[in-house]
């Protein structure tokens, strides 16, 4: 009896190979042939799932975003996060998953930078990344607004501007971590310090 192939799993396997290449070498080395070698598959097998490099990269952008979101939700159960209020738990977990705190997240961060650099001036990838960024800012703004209504966060905050400030801080800390200007403990302490300033006295 022929073995059943999980096509979604194969696509995810290919996406992981692309992320490894992007995190290690940038996206110039993410040609279909190179991805096939990294994934341990034939070129024809990769082309069965992705007809072009652009199609493959668009899938990887969505895959990476969804994967990080899953980890953020799971991270809300971590001991140092679960004891916090719901909104603070989510924001702390979000920061810890977006910051390059270990090898996996450093590779994802470098891959994300590579995608951004590649997308500049190219309509479809730029649109994909821009949509993802807007959704993230909107989600954080909604959480800050919810936190205010529930009394978790101070009244009078501007949720949209606070979303911009928080995500810009995480972006800056991420660069500091890649450059070894800060260590993970210091970066997370800065995020907690900032969130403390948003809570009622």
JOFEN-V471054 format. One record per pair of residues at least 24 apart in sequence whose C-alpha atoms are under 10 Angstrom apart, sorted by the first residue. I is the first residue (numbers start at 1). J is the second residue. Records with the same first field share a line. If there is no record, write none. Layout:
I = J  J
This chain:
7 = 49
8 = 49
10 = 39  41  45  46  49
11 = 46  49  50  56  59  60  63
12 = 59  60  63  64
13 = 39  40  41
14 = 38  39  40  41  45  46  49  50  56  59  60
15 = 39  56  57  59  60  61  62  63  64
16 = 60  63  64
17 = 60
18 = 56  57  60  111
19 = 57  60  61  64  104  107  108  109  110  111  112  114
20 = 104  107  108  110  111
21 = 107  111
22 = 107  108  109  110  111  112  113  114  115
23 = 103  104  105  106  107  108  109  110  111  112  113  114
24 = 106  107  108  110  111
25 = 107  110  111  114
26 = 107  110  111  112  113  114  115  117  118
27 = 57  110  111  113  114  115  117  118
28 = 114  118
30 = 56  57
31 = 56
32 = 56
54 = 124  125
55 = 125
57 = 115  125
58 = 115  124  125  128  129
60 = 115
61 = 111  112  115  125  128  129  132
62 = 128  129  132
64 = 108  111  112
65 = 112  129  132  133  136
68 = 94  97  98  105  108
69 = 93  94  97  98  136
70 = 97
71 = 96  97  98
72 = 96  97  98
73 = 97
84 = 152
85 = 147  152  153
86 = 143  146  147  152
87 = 140  142  143  144  145  146  147  148  150  152  153
88 = 143  144  147  152  153  192  195  196  198  199
90 = 140  143
91 = 140  143  144  166  167  191  192  195
92 = 188  191  192  195
94 = 140  167  170
95 = 166  167  169  170  171  173  174  187  188  191  192
96 = 170  184  187  188  191
98 = 167  170  171  173  174
99 = 170  171  172  173  174  175  176  177  178  184  187  188
100 = 173  174  175  176  177  178  184  187
101 = 174  177  178  183  184  185  187  188
102 = 177  184
105 = 174
106 = 174  177  178
107 = 178
109 = 171  174  175  178
110 = 175  178
133 = 167
136 = 163  167
137 = 161  162  163  164  166  167
138 = 163  164
139 = 163
140 = 164  166  167
141 = 166
144 = 198
147 = 198  199
148 = 198  199  200
151 = 199  200
152 = 198  199  200
153 = 195  196  197  198  199  200  201
154 = 197  198  199  200  201
155 = 198  199  200
157 = 198
162 = 198
165 = 194
166 = 191  194  195
169 = 194
